[in-house]
Amino acid sequence: MTLRLPAADLRLHRLVSVHRAMDFVRQGWLALPTLDGTHHGEYRVHLVWLCCCERNEQEAPDPKLARALARASIRASQQRQRDYVRIAGRRGRR
């Protein structure tokens, strides 16, 4: 079977995890069957962007910023847990 794609000014290819593929399809990406039947197809989906306009994709966050935000979120969660334990401990002493 030969897959013929329409002509477009912009053609981008991307391999995306199976879990995120539907997010990209909703944004206008086209899923291709090129990885079907291979061990790669169990984990990834081959997507292509065909358009005569600009790409409709949110800009990826800076990796350093994402890690810093994740660490701050974890620290805040741990602090809430410590506060809860401290407050619960005071209630039990009365």
Secondary structure as UniProt FT lines:
FT   STRAND          10..17
FT   HELIX           18..20
FT   HELIX           21..26
FT   TURN            27..28
FT   STRAND          30..32
FT   HELIX           33..35
FT   TURN            36..37
FT   HELIX           40..42
FT   STRAND          44..51
FT   HELIX           63..93
//
